[in-house]
Amino acid sequence: MKVINLTPHAVTILGSEGQLIMEVQSSGNARAKQESSPIGLLDNIPLFETHYGAPIDLPDPEEGTILIVSKITADAAREVGRNLDDLYLVFDTVRDPANPSNILGCRGLAPYNI
């Protein structure tokens, strides 16, 4: 099986004891078309409304290949009726106990179409 990471950062998969199972470097950045427009201010902070459209840079399914994508990208693929069997999301984010804002990796992948 071939694993392609279409998020803008490496995906590190860690075992239950924190051991490295796999690190998948980014091979691109599939995303959803985004359109935003201003809707006002909140205490001088600009507010925007955002709508997402069709996926961008998401290849067609390929036998024996899975794609790691963001949920927004997978949602966009669903909206246009693309086959979702090859789309996977990261599962169970692992954070550094000493600095919870630091993401160390994830525990695995989750199929999007379930």
N, C-alpha and C positions, 0 to 999 in steps of 0.2 A: 504494500500500500504506500502511496506517495502522499505526503502531507505538505500542503502549501499554506503558508501564513500570509493572508492578505490584509493584515492590520499594520499600522505604521510602526510597530515595535516588536521586538522578539517575544515569543511566548515560551515561558519556562514551565515545564510540567514536573512537579515534585511528588515523590512518594510519601506515604504516611509518616515516615521517619525524617522527612525533609531531604531525602536523597534525590539527586537529579535523575529523572527518567529520560527526559528529552528536552532539548532547546531547539526551537524552530525560528530561525531568523526571518525577518520580513522579506517577502518577495514582491511587494507592491502594496497598494493601498486601495482596495475596493471600498466604495462608499456609496452613499445615496445622494442624488442631486438635492441641493438645499437652496431654498429661496426664503429670504427673510425680509420683513418690512417693519419699520418703526410703528409702534402703537401708542407711544406716550412717554411720560416721565413718572418716576416714583422718587420723590425727594431729590430731584435733579439727576437721577440715574436713568439713562435711556433704556426703554423697554422695547423688545422686539418680539414679533410673532414669526415662528419658523415652520415651514412646511417641507416635507421630504418627498422626493419623487423617485424616479426609476434608478436602479443601481448603475454605478459608473465603474468601469474597469473590473467587472466581475465576469470571468470567463464562463463559457458553457461547460456543463458537466462533462467529465472525462472518466471513463471506466478506470477503477482502481485508484482514484485520486480524491482526497477530501480537502476542503478549503476551510481554513479558520477565518472567520469574518466577525465583524461587530454585529450586534443585534439590530441596529438601525439598517445596516446593509442587508441582513437576512429579511427583515420586515419589508424592505423595498423590493427584494426579489419575489417575496410572496405576493405583493401587490400587483406585480406585472405577470404573475402566473408562471414564473420560472420553476423548474423542478428543484426541490429543496433537499433531496437526498444526500447531496455532497457537502452541505453547509453545516459547519460546527461552530459552537461558541465555547469560550473558555468556561470552565466549571470550578467553582469553589476557590475563590481568590485566597492566596496565602500572604499574610502581612507580617512584617518584621515586628515581633513583640516589643522591641525596644523603641521602635518608631513606626506606629501603625499607618502612617501616611506612605511608607515605603512598601511597595508591592514586591514580594520575592518571586511569585509565580502563581500557579494554580494547581489543583489536584488532578485535573483531567480535562476532557472535552465533553461537550454535550451536543448530541445531534439536534439541529434546529427543528426538524420536521415532526418531532414527537409531541 
